Amino acid sequence: MSEDNTFNYESAMAQLKQLPDLYKEAATICMNECRYAVVTLSDKCVAAYEVAKCIYFCNPDKYFMP
């Protein structure tokens, strides 16, 4: 998350390199799908939840949140 409560897409994509190979492809797809998932900019916790929820529902079988 960025200071303005938006999803920091560039940072997330850079961190994907550190994921186990099992999760990389699915995580890349879900990061792209959930890039604009944040709707609630007024609350960082809610914004983070919105991103995590989107990533989970994108591919529940490959969900990975370190």
N, C-alpha and C positions, 0 to 999 in steps of 0.2 A: 504494500500500500504506500502511496505517496503522501506527502504532508497535506495535500488537498483532498485526501480520502479517495483518490482514484486508484485504480489498479495499475501498478507499475509494470506494464507489459514488457518493457525492455529488460528490466531486472529479472523478471520471472523467466523469460526466454534464456537469459544468460545462465541462470541456475539449472536449467534442464540438463545441461551437460553433466551435472553431478549425480543425476538420478541413475538408479540401476537400469540396465538395458531393457529389462522387462517392462518398464513404465515410460520410457522416452517417447515412443511413437504416440501412444494414447495421450500423454501429457501435452505434447506439442499440439495435437488436434484440439484438445480441450482448452488450452491456453488461447488459441486463436478463436475458438467459439465463444469463450467467456471474456474476451478482451474488454467488452463494454457492458459487463453484467452489473456493475455498480450503479444503483439507482439513487440510493440514500447517501448523498454527499455530506449531510450534516452530522453524521455519527459514524466514526471510524469502525466501531465494533460491528455495527449493522452492515456497513460497506464490506468489511472483511467476510462476514457471514454470507453475503450475497455472492461474492466470488467463490467461496468454498462450496456453497450449495450448487452453483452452476457447474463447477468442475466435477463435483460428485455425480450429478445427474447426467452429465455429458457421457460418462462411462463408469458406472458404479463398480464393475468388475476390476477395473484398473485404477480405481481411486487411490491416490497416494498423497498424503499431506504430512511432510516431515515435521 
